[in-house]
Amino acid sequence: MTTQSSAKLKKWLTRLTPSGRCAILAVPYFWLFLFFLMPFFIVFKISFAEAVIAIPPYTQLMTMAEEQVQILLNLGNYAYLIEDSLYISSYLQSVRIASISTLLCLVIGFPMAWAIVHSSPANRNILLMLIILPSWTSFLIRVYAWIGILKNNGFLNNILMYTGIIDEPLRILHTDTAVYIGIVYTYLPFMILPLYTALMRVDYSLVEAARDLGASTTTVLLKVLLPLTKAGIIAGSMLVFIPAVGEFVIPELLGGPDSILIGKILWQEFFNNRDWPVAAAVASVMLLLLMVPIMFFYRYQKREMEAG
Amino acid sequence: MNKASLKLTIASLLTASAMNLQAAEEKVLNVYNWSDYIAEDTIAQFEAETGIKVVYDVFDSNEVLEAKILSGSTGFDLVVPTSDFLARQVQAGAFIKLDKTKLTNYSNLDAKIMDMLDDTADPGNQYAVPYLWGTTGLGYNVNKVKEVLGEDAPTNSWDLVFKPENMEKLQKCGVAFLNAPTELFAAALHYVGKDPNSVDPNDYKDTGEAYQLLKAVRPYVTYFHSSQYINDLANGDICVAIGWSGDVLQASDRAAEADNGVEVEYVIPQEGALAWFDLMAIPADAPHKDNAHKFINFLLQPKVISEISNYVWYANPTPASKEFIDPEIIEHPGIYPSDETLAKLYGAKVTPAKVSRTLTRSWTKFLQN
C-alpha cells in the first residue's frame, strides 16, 4: 500500500467520524428529539385513535389482521373540533387573554427595565435580584396568595373599605381581571429580563442626538428606543405569550367559571369525558397554532443575525 | 464436602430463603385515598400492628384518580374511587377480584349497603369494599340565610338553591356550587321529577328541563368549585353551598373551633339527594396485593373505622362501629339519616360515553353563559 492511498483513507475516515462540532450540536438536537419530538408524536398518534373503556383508554392505530398490518387513522377528532364552536371560541379566548396580558406586561415591564438600566450599578443588581426573587417560592403558593389578596373578604378589599374608598367589596376574584392580574404578575419577569438586556445594549448617544435635534420624548421612544430594542420586545413577548396561551392553573384558581380557556378544555376532554383522542387533537392543534408566532420570531431573528 | 464449601452452601441457602421472603411480599403498601379522609393515627396503628410501611398519597377528584388508573401501572396497591367511577374502571379491567378468604372481618359490613352496591356499581360484590359514604346536599350559614331570606327560609329543600327568587337574594352573601357536572345534573333532574341517572342525552341538552332549571339560577352563583367552599363556609365568605356532607360538616367544625360567630349546618333536602360510596379496590397491577387485603381487613374492624368516622364526619358501612361513634355524629340526620330520608336517597350509575360527552358539553356551555 502506498503512502498516498493511506492518506486518502485517513481523510475518508475523518470525514466519516463525527467532528467535535457535530457532537456538540447533537446534544441539543438529541434533547429536543427526546423531550419534544417524541412526546409530541405520541400525542399526535393518540389524536388519530378512538376512545374506548380500557387501559389505556384508546384504540391502537396498528392492528394485525390476517398477518397484515392494518393502520386505521380516525380523523373524526379533528372534524369534531371544527363542528363544535366551543373549541374555536376557547382558542380565541385563550389568544385574546394571552395577547392582552402580553401587552400589559410590555407596558409595565418597559419602564421597569428602563429604570433598572438607569440606576447605579450597585442598585441595578439589587433591583434585578428583586425581580427574580419571587420565583424562589412556589408558583402555586404565589397564585394562592393572590386569592387571599383579591377575595371579597381579602386584603385589598379590607384596606379599601377601611379607608372608605369603597362601601361594598369589589368582586375581583373569579373574574377575568383576576386572571390578567395573575398572568401579568407571574410572567412579568420573563418580559423584564430580555428588555433589560436589550436596553443595556442601546447606544445612548443616539438618544442624546435625537434630543439635540429637538425630538420629543414620544418621538425618542417611538423612533429611537423601540426600534433599537425590538429584539428584546419580541423575545419578551414570546416568553409571555406562549405559556400564557396554554395556561391552566391561573384561570382555574383565579378565573370565573366563564373563563373557559384551551387549557381547561384539554382538562375536560381528558378527565371529564375520558376522551384522550379528542384531548390529543386539541393539544396538537394548539401546538400548530403556537408555531405561527414561533416561526415568525425565528425568521425575524435569522434576518437580524444576517443583517448584523 | 469441605468446611468452606459447606459454609458457602449455607450462606447461599440463607440468601435464597431471604429472597423468597421478599418475593412473597415486601412490607410496603401504597395507598391512594381522598384528601382529608382518614383519622390521624389510623396509618400508625396499622403499621404498628403489621409492620407494613404505608406510603399514603391523596387525590381530590375522581377524574384525577381515573386518569391515573387508565394510564396503567400506577404503582398503587389500594385506591378509593366512588361507586359509579369504579363500575367503569372494572369494565376496563383495572381491578382484581378480592380474595374474601383473606378478609376475615368481611361479615361486619352492612348487608343493606352491600345489596345496593350489588345492584349498581359492583355486581356480585366481587371487586370492592365500601370505605365511607356520604350525600350531596346543602350546606348553609344559619344566621346569614335567616338574615337574607327570613325566618321561614326553605333550608330543608332544594328550593333554596333552585328557585331564582331565593338565589337572587342569596347572591349577596355568596353561593357556591360543586363543580361536579354529573352530581349537579342528577340533582336538577331529580328536582324536575326525572330519573337522576337518565341515559337519554336529550335530558342533558340545553333544551332539557334540568338545564333550564340550572340556567335560571346560574347568574346568582358566586363560583363552581369542589373544595374551596369548605374554607369559605367556615369563614363566612359564602352562605350557601351545594356540597358533600362530610366536607360541609368539617366546615361547621372549623367555624366552631375558630369561634368566629359563623354557624354552618348540613341538610339532606327533603326531596332526596345523591348518596355516594367510596370503595376500596386493588389495581390489577398492584405490587403488594396481600398487604392491600390486610389493610382492607384492618379497616373493617368496628373500632378502627369508627375513629375515622369521628374524625372526618362521614358515615361508614360497619354497623357494629356505631357504639364507638360520637353522639353528635351518630345523631346527625345529615350523616346517619333516618329510614324515611334513606328511602329518598338515590345512587349514581355509570353513564354511557355519549351521555357523558353531552353532559360535559352542556356543563361547559352552562358555565360560559
Boltz contact constraints between the chains, C-beta under 6 A:
constraints:
  - contact:
      token1: [A, 53]
      token2: [B, 91]
      max_distance: 6.0
  - contact:
      token1: [A, 53]
      token2: [B, 92]
      max_distance: 6.0
  - contact:
      token1: [A, 54]
      token2: [B, 92]
      max_distance: 6.0
  - contact:
      token1: [A, 55]
      token2: [B, 70]
      max_distance: 6.0
  - contact:
      token1: [A, 55]
      token2: [B, 72]
      max_distance: 6.0
  - contact:
      token1: [A, 55]
      token2: [B, 92]
      max_distance: 6.0
  - contact:
      token1: [A, 57]
      token2: [B, 70]
      max_distance: 6.0
  - contact:
      token1: [A, 153]
      token2: [B, 237]
      max_distance: 6.0
  - contact:
      token1: [A, 174]
      token2: [B, 223]
      max_distance: 6.0
  - contact:
      token1: [A, 257]
      token2: [B, 224]
      max_distance: 6.0
  - contact:
      token1: [A, 257]
      token2: [B, 367]
      max_distance: 6.0
  - contact:
      token1: [A, 258]
      token2: [B, 368]
      max_distance: 6.0
  - contact:
      token1: [A, 260]
      token2: [B, 368]
      max_distance: 6.0
  - contact:
      token1: [A, 268]
      token2: [B, 360]
      max_distance: 6.0
  - contact:
      token1: [A, 271]
      token2: [B, 63]
      max_distance: 6.0
  - contact:
      token1: [A, 271]
      token2: [B, 67]
      max_distance: 6.0
  - contact:
      token1: [A, 272]
      token2: [B, 360]
      max_distance: 6.0
  - contact:
      token1: [A, 273]
      token2: [B, 357]
      max_distance: 6.0
  - contact:
      token1: [A, 273]
      token2: [B, 360]
      max_distance: 6.0
